[in-house]
């Protein structure tokens, strides 16, 4: 069931709420929306879980204000969803940039309502390189390939990024579908969230996470390199990595059965 939740004045966040049982909150990556997890919703709802997928502001069916694309504001939007739905002991699942938003939420809102955390190929602890962090993409490269390219020709930019996510020749229809999800995003939201990807630094947030945490990482990922997962794991005490040997950035499609089974296993651990 879809509904809108007021996050702040004049800004509503769209949420899909499916099933009953332990709540599992899904936060999508850039520049997608909640439908990226549709196979997980069906899989988990049939097994007694409540799946809650939110569209980040500027994406999918959520409102797209001109401002508010920092991780802090997006984390606050997530808090509004959790409070409105009165969620407790939920499992938070963040994919790519959604993983970064999830990490900021856990630190900024003191893990409110969350009992466990799953980060899938997260854009953490920093998506771009810094003077004291030599992993990820160069900031100038991101600016050129994502921001400036989106300002000139967003469909062309998305097509190029998509080639790094999915093997087009192997999954042509999936490429078309993913592209359609990306084009549902607002133009300015796409650009400003990309700036957040470039500028935000979550290294200090990781140490504030205390709940059981697992990181899913595709070994062939060309978007969030495996080294980022290693650094994230080192920063979150007691966390562990589950490797997907035959996956790139779209591990929920590259190894869908394994993704679902590993996700279910993590959820079952929650109930012990």
N, C-alpha and C positions, 0 to 999 in steps of 0.2 A: 504494500500500500504506500503510495507516495503522498508526501505532505510537505508543507513549508514551515520553517521555524524561524522566528525573528531573532537575528543575531545582534543587530543594533538598529537604530532608527533608520528606516527606509532600506534596510538590507535583510532579505530573507534567504535562507539556505534550504535547498531542496534535499529531502531525505527519502530514501526508499527503505521501507521497514517490512521485512518478510520473515515469516515463521515465528515460532515461540520457543522459549528455553533460554539458555545462557546467551547473553547478548554478545555479538561479535561486530565490532565497528570497523568499517573499511574506509580508508582514505586513499584516493587515487593519486596517480602521478601527473606530471605536466606533459601535455596540455589536454588531458583526457577527462573523464567523468566517471561516475559510479558504475556505469555499465561495463567497465573493464573487468569487473568481478562477477558478471552475471552467471558464469558457470559455477562459481563457488557458492553463490546464493542458493541455487537450486540444489546443489550437492549437500550443503549443510542444513538447509531448511528441512530436507527430507529425513535428516538424522537427528532432529530435535533441537536445532539451534535457531536463534533469532538473529537474522542478518540485517545490519543497518549500514546502508551505503549513503554517504553524503557527497554532494557536489560542492567542491570548494568554490568560494565566491569567484565570479568571473568565468566559471566553467559549467558545462551542462545546463541544467535548468535553474541554477541559482542566480540570484541577482548579480549584476556586474557593475558595482560602483566604480567611480574613477580612481579612488584611493583604497588602500587597505590590503595590499598584497604582500606585506611582510609576514614572516613566519609567526611573529607575535600575534598579529591580527587573525591569521588563519587558525592559530591555536585557540584563540578566544572564540572563534566561530564554532570550533569543535566543542568547547566547553558549553556553549549555549545549547548545542544539540544534546549533549549528555545531561544537562540540567533539565531541559524541557521534557525529555523522555524518561527522566528519573532513573537513569541507568546506574547500576551498582555491580561491582565485580565483573565488569566487562573485559573482553579481550580486544585490544586495539591492534589492528593490522594496517600498516602503512607501506605503500608501494612507491619506490623511487622518491620523487619530491614529497609524496605523501608520507614516506618514512621520516623525512626531515621534519615535516609538520608534526608528526607523532612524537618525535623526540623533543621538540620544543614544547609541545603540550605537556609531556611528562615532567619536564623541568619547571616550566612556568606555572603550572597548575597543580604541582605537587602530587601527581599521579591520581588526581581526583577521579573516582569511579572506575579505575582501571586495575585489574588484578594481574594481567599478563600482557606482554608486548611482543608482536611479531613484526619484524622489519624485512621486507622483501626488496632485494637489490636497492637498499636505501641510498639516497643522495647525501650521505653523512660520512664522516663528521664535517667535511667541507667538499662541496662538489667541484670547486676550483682550487688551483694551486695558490699558495701564499709563500711569503719569504721563508716561513718556518714550517711549511707543509708542502712537500714536493710530490703530491699525488693529485689525480683528477685532471681536468681540462684547464688550459690556460685561460684566464679571464678574458683576454682580448679575442681569443678564438671563439669562446662562447658568445661574446658580443657580436662578432661578425656572423657566425653560423646560425644563431638563434634570433637575436634581437634585430640586428640590421636586416637580416634576410627576411624576417617576418614583416618588417616595415615596408619592404619592397614587393614581396610576393609570398604571402603566407602559405598557400597551397604547395608551392614549390619547395619551400623550406620544410614543411611537414613531410613531404615525399622523401626528401633526402635524409631526414632524421629517421623516418620509418624504415629505411633500408638498413639502418644499424640495429633496429629493434627486431624486425622480422625478415626472414629470407623471402623476398618478394616472389621469386620463381616457384618456391615450394608452397607458399600460402597466399596466392594472389587475392582471393576473396577476403581473407582475413585482413590483408593490407588495406583493401577498399573500406572495410567496416571500421577499422581503427582510424583511418583517415577521416571518416565521417564523424566519429566521436570527437576528434580533435577540432574539426571545423565547427562544432557546436559551441566551442568556447568563444568568448568575446576577443576581439583583436587586442584591445588594450590590456585585458587580463592576461592574455598569452604573453605579451611583451613584458609587463610588469612582474609577473611571476617568474619569468626567465631572469630578470634582474635580481630577484631574491635568490634564485639558484646560484647566481654568480657571486653575490655579495655576502650572503649569510654564513656564519661560522658557528657550528654546534659543538665544538670540542669541549667547551666548558659545561654543556648540558648533559653530556653522557654520564658523568660521574654522579649525577643526581637521580639516576634511574636505579631503583632498588627491586622492582618486580622481576620475576623470571622472564628472561628475554631470549628469543631465538632470531637468528638472521638467516634468511634464505638468499643464497648467492649463486647466480649462474656463472660457471667457470669461463664461458665464452662471451661474457658481457662486454660490449664495446661502449656502453653509456656510463655505467657505474662500475669501474674496474674492480676486480676482486680484492685488490689491495685496500680499497676503501672499506670493504666489509671487515677485513682483518683489523684495521685501525678502529673501526666502530666497536668491534668485539672486545678489543683491548681496553676501550674506554668504559664499557658497561660491565661492571663486576658480575661475574657468574654467568655471563651470556655465552652462547655457543653458536657455531655456524653449521648450517646444513647445506652442503654443496650439491648443485645440480650440474652434473658433468656435461650434459648435452644441451644446456640452455644458455641463451644469451640474456638480454634484458627482459624479454617477454617470457619468463620462465613458467608462468601460469598457462601458457599455450605450448611452449616448446616441450615441456614435460608435465602436461596437465594432470595426469593420473598421480604422478609422484607429488606434485604440488598439493593436490587435494588430500591425499593420504597423510602427508607430513603435517598439513594444517590440522586435519582431524586428530592426529596423534597428539599434537600440541594442545588442542582443546580438551582432549580426554585427560591429559595430565592435570589440567586445571581443576578437574572435578574430583581428583583423588583426595 
